[in-house]
Amino acid sequence: GLSKGNRREQELEDIKSTDSEIFELIKLEEKRQFDKIRLIASENYVSSAVLQATGTVLTNKYSEGYAGKRYYEGQQIIDQIECLAIERAKNLFGAEHVNVQPYSGSPANVAVYLAFLKPGDTILGMALPHGGHLTHGAKVSISGKYFNAESYALNRETGLIDYDAIREQALSCQPKMIIAGHSAYPRIIDFERFRTIADECGALLMVDMAHFAGLVAGAAHPSPIPYADVVTTTTHKSLRGPRGAMILCKEKYAAAIDKAVFPGMQGGPHNHTTAAMAVAFKEADNEDFKDYARQVVENGRTLAESMIANGFNLITGGTDNHLLLVDVTSKNVGGKPAAKALDQAGIVVNYNAIPFDPRKPGSPSGIRLGTAAVTSRGFKRKEMVQVGEWINAVISEPENHHLIAEIAADIASFCKDYPPPGISI
């Protein structure tokens, strides 16, 4: 039989003969993902099986509606695929109801708002500069334009969620919905506490677990499912699935959620993505994935120790999950130039605002690091310490182009020993 690398080449042959420009760009992106240390907290490597599922004839099929209640004929196979994805997600997360049709995380969140809120209703979510997501009520997002969006801040001293302050704020503004979850908060959220606050002010509780869903699936992070009315998540990031999303909720909200997704927000689901999600859920439902999730958290802690040892200031002083938020201004550099220099050196991160950031969002004080993708490559303690050393070397001399070129060559060579899933070069 063909080796995995040759099989992948064969799959791309038709692209090569049809569109050489796109073929070349795909090959360049494969090489970039292979040669660089990818520390974007929302990225990962999917398996060959997940990749293959996204490229199947399932993309040819339109399936508006739900299994057994479609608006087009010819759904005998698609219904089985969607039901498999739903059952696997329910088992993996212990959810009563799951909708696997949302195209991505932001539309999933908006669908939840559509199910329960009217324009002008009050929502209370984590402020964007403090680690919340755009869809948690940021003024530039539909969530901040259509609703009366109140935001809670982190504690200025600790950088941690201040539950007493949130309780006071919730009792004062009486939100219809409280949103817990984040895109840049390095600690575990107390879901039980959020549930108590929501109950006290009569609000629904939504948890956006897009970032840490894989850690929940792998039992390396507490689950929000027992506490939240509704949980949304992407299926990529730490869950190592395709670029999609799902909504998990209690059975009593099933009809409202399903109606909000279709026909409320979108038409036919992307069936090739649904199949790839089913594959990823199956891959996540075993001991190997639990080991992976534990290693992601362990690697986060190791990288945090390495960064602190190298004189960096970490927001909250460390991490309990897969991500770190680092204030780089102690090294006399801003987040954006630091991220640009790191990318040239072969370490891919994003610049990020920190809580109470004195700098503008376009050039903030911080960078965000995540350990999900490098853990998929097999990085462990020794490798994470090395990554911390490289980050320090680059950020200490971001204008030293000779040093940066040397580190880039070292990293490309280093990465050869850690082939990522789904890519053979």
N, C-alpha and C positions, 0 to 999 in steps of 0.2 A: 504493500500500500504506500501511498504518498506520505511523506513526512508532513507535519503540520505546516511548516514554512512553505513547502511546495504547493500544498493544497490551497493555502491563502493566495499564493502567486497565481494559481490557476483561476481562483475566484475573481481576481482583479484583471485577468487577461482581457475580458470583454470591455471593461472600462478603458483599458490601455488602447485597444484597437478602435474604440468609438470616440474617446475624448482624452487624448494624450495629456492635455493641460491639467484636467482634474486628476488623472492618474498620477502625474508627477507631484501634484500638491498633496495627494493622499500619502504617497511614499515619503515625502518630506516630513509630513506630520507624524507618520509612524516613527521615522528616525528621531524626530524631536522628542517624542514620548519615550523612546528607548534610551536616548543619550543624556537626558536631563533628569535631575532629581525633582520630582513634582510634589510640591508641598502646598498646592491649592487645596484648602480644606474641603471644598465641595466636589473635588474630582477623585477619580479612581481608575482602575483598569478592569474592564469586564472580561469574562472568560471567552474563549473561542466559541463556546456553545451559545452564549448570549449574543455575541457578534453575529453568528450565523443566523440565529432566529430573526434578528432585525432585518436581514437581507433576503427574506423568503417571499414566496408568492402571496403570502397573507396580506401584503401591501396592496394587492389588486382588489381586495374585497371591501365593499361598503356595508356597514352593519348598524345603521341607526336604530336605536332602541336597546332593549336588554334581552338576555337569553330567553327564548320562548315567547318574546313580545317584540319582534323586529318589524320594521316597516318595509324591508326588502326580503325577497326570497333567497334561497341558497345559503342558509345560515347553519346547516346541519353540523358542519365542522367547527365553524367559528364559535357557536354556542358552547361546544365542548371545551374549546381552548379558554374562553373567558371564564367558564365555570371552574376549570382547573386552577386558573390564576387566583380566582376569588377564594376557593377552598384552601389553597396553599397559604394565602395571605392570612386567612382567618386562623388557621392552625399555628402559623409562625408567630402571630402577635396576640392570639387569644381574643380576637375581636368578634362581636356579634354580627356585624354587617360590614362588608367592604365593597366599595365601588372602585374598579380599576381603570375606568375610562378617562379620567382627566389627562389632558395632554402634557401638563407640567405642573410644578408646584404653585406658581402664582395663580393660574386658572383654578386649581383645586381650592385654594384659599378663598378666591372670589365666589366660587360656587357655594361654599359654606355660608358666606355672608348673604348670598342670594336666597339660600334656604331659610334663613332665620331672621334677617334684618330688613328694614325698609330704609330708603335714603333718609339721612338725617339722624338715624339712631346712633346712640353713643357706644363706641367700642373703646376698650382700654388695652393697649399693647405696649411691648417694650420699645422705647425710643430707638430710632434707626442709629444714631451716633453711639448708642450704648450697647449695640449688639442685636437689635431687633431686625426684622426684614422689612423691605419696602412695603409689602402687603399687610403689615401689622399696623397700618395707620399713618405711614409717612405722607406728608403733604403733597409730594410729587406723584403719588400713586393713586389709583382709582379708590383705594381703601381710605385715603385721606381726603379725597375730593367728594365722595358720595356719602360719607358718614361723618358724624361728629367724633373725630378721632382724638382721644386723650392718650398721652404717653406716660409711662412710668420710667423713672431714671434709676440708675444704680447708686449705691452708697458712695459718696465722694471719697471717703477714707479707705474703704476696703475694695471698691470695685465690684461688690457683690449685690445680688438682688436684696432689696430691703422690704421684706414681707409686711412689716408693720406699717411702713409708709404706703405700700400698695393698698393695704386694707383701708387705711384712712381715705386714700384717694378714691377707691371704689365706692366706699360708703357715701362719699361726698358727690361724686359725679354719676352714680347709679347707672353703670353701663349695662346695655342689653347683653353684651358678650365681653368676656375677658380672654385675651390671647396670651398664652404662655408658649415659650419656644424662642429660638434665636438663630442668628447666622454668625454670631461671633461672641459667644459667651462661654468661657472655658470651664465652667463648673456645672455640677448636676443641679437640676431644678427640683424644688420640693413640690411635686405635683399635688400631694395631699393638702399642703398648705393653701395652694391656689384653689383647690376644690372647696375648702372651708370658706375662703374669702368670697368665692363665687356664690356659694349657698347663702352666705350672710346678706349679700346685696341682691339676691334673686337673679343672678346673671348666668348665662350659659358659659361653659368653659371649653374653649378650643385650644388644643395643643398642636403646634407645628413642630413635628419631630424630624423634619427633612434632613437635618444634619446628623442626627445621632440614631436614626432608625436601624442602621446596621448593628450598632452597639446594643440596642434593645433586643434585636433579633438574636444576637449572639450572647445574651445574658450578661453583658459587661456594663450595663447601664440600667437604672430602674425604668420600668415601663409606665407611660402615662395612661395606658388603656383603661385600667380600673377606675381612674379618677376623672377623666375627661368625658364630656358629652360627645365631642367629635375630635378625631385626631387626623391631621393631614400629614402627608410625607411625599417627598420625591422618591423615586426608586433607584436613582443613581447614588452619588455620594458614598456614604459608608456601607450602603446595602449592596453595592456592586452589581446593580442591574442596569437596564437601559434608561435612556432619558425619558422618564414618564413620571406619573404620580398616582396616588390613590387616597381615598378618604375612608377612614375606619370610624364606625360609630355604633352607638347602642341601637338595638333593633327598632326601638320606638321612633327613631329619627330616619330610618332607612328610606321610607317613601319620599320624605322631604329632600333628602340628599340626592337620591336618584333623579328626582324631577328637576332639581337645580342644575345637575350636571348635563342631563339631556331631558328635555329640549332647552333648558334654561340657559346654559352657557355654550354648548357646542353641538355639532352634528355627529357624524359617525366616528367611532373610536378608531385608533390606529392599531389594527389587529396584529401587525408584525411586532409592535411594541408590547402588546398584551402577551403574546407568546413568549417574548424575551423576558418579560416580568415573571411569568410562570416558571421559566427555566431558572432565573435568579433566585426565586423563592425556594425552589427545590434545592439549589446549591447551598442556600443559607440554613437549611433545616438539618444540620448535622454537627457532629463534634468538631470537625475541621474548622467550620465557620466560627464556632465558639472560641476555639484557639486563636483564630484570626482576630476576632473582636477584642479579646483580652490583650493580644499583642499590640493592637492599635493604641489602646489606652496606656499600656506599659511604655510603648515607644514615645507617646506624648509626654509622659512623666520624665523619661530619660532626656528627651530633647529640651524640656523645661530646665532640668538640672544643668545641662550643658550650657544653655543660654545664660542662666543665672551665674554660673561659674565664670563665664566670659564677660560679666559686667552689664548684662542687659536687664532692663526693668520689665518684668512680666506683669500684665494686668491680672490682678488677684493673686499674684505671686506663684502661679503654677497652673496646672490643669487637672481635671478629673475625666476629661473626654478625649476627643481626637484633635482638638484645636488649641492653639496658643495665640494670644494677642500680645504683641511685643511693642513697647514704646522704644523706638530707636533713637530718640532725640538725645539720649545720654551719650550717644556716639557722635554728636554734632552733625547729624544728618536727618533729613525728613523721610517719611515713609515712601514717597514716590521715587526719589533718587535711589533709595536703598533697594527697593523692589526692582528698579531698572538695572542696577549694577549686579544684583543677584541673578537676574535672568541672563545677562551676558556671561555670567560665570557658570551657568548651567543649573541654577537653583531657582525654581519657579514658584513665586509667592504672589500675594496681592497686597497692595498698600491699603490701609484700613484706618478709619477713625478710631480713636480710643475714647472712653468715657470722659466727658468734660474737656474734650480736645480743644486747645487754644488755637490750633491751626485750621485752615479751611479744608472742606471735604475733598477738594481736588488735589490737595497736597497735605495729607494729614500726618499725624505724629507716629502712626503705627504701621506694622505689617502683621498679617494674619498667616499663621502656619498650620498645616494639618498633616496628620500621619497616616490617613487611610490608604493612599496610593502607594507610598513607599513600603508600607507593611505588606501590600499585595505582592511586592517584588521580593519579599523575604528579608527586609531590613530588621535587625534586632538591636540590642543595646550598643554593641561596638560600632555599628553603622550609624546609629543616631548620634553618638558622641562625635563621630567624625563629621557628620553634617553640621552640628553645632560649631565645630572648629572652623569649617569652611565659611559658614555664615558670618562668624565673627571676623575672619580674615578679610572678607569682601567689604563688609560694612565699615570696618576700621579704615579702609583705604579705597573708597568707592571710585576715586579718580585714577587709581593705579591700573592702567589698562594692560600693562605687561603682566602684573600679578593675576588679574582677572582672566586673561587668556590662558595662563598657566593652570589655574584652577579649573577652567572649563575643559581643558585637555585631560586633566587628572580625573574629573568627574565622568567624562565620556568613557574613559578607560575603566574606571571603577564600576560603572553601570553594566558593562559587558558581563560581569559575574552575577548579575541579578536580573535575568530576563523576566520581563513582566508578562502576566497572562495575556493571551490574545495577540501578541506581537512576536513575530520571528524575523530577525534581521540577520 
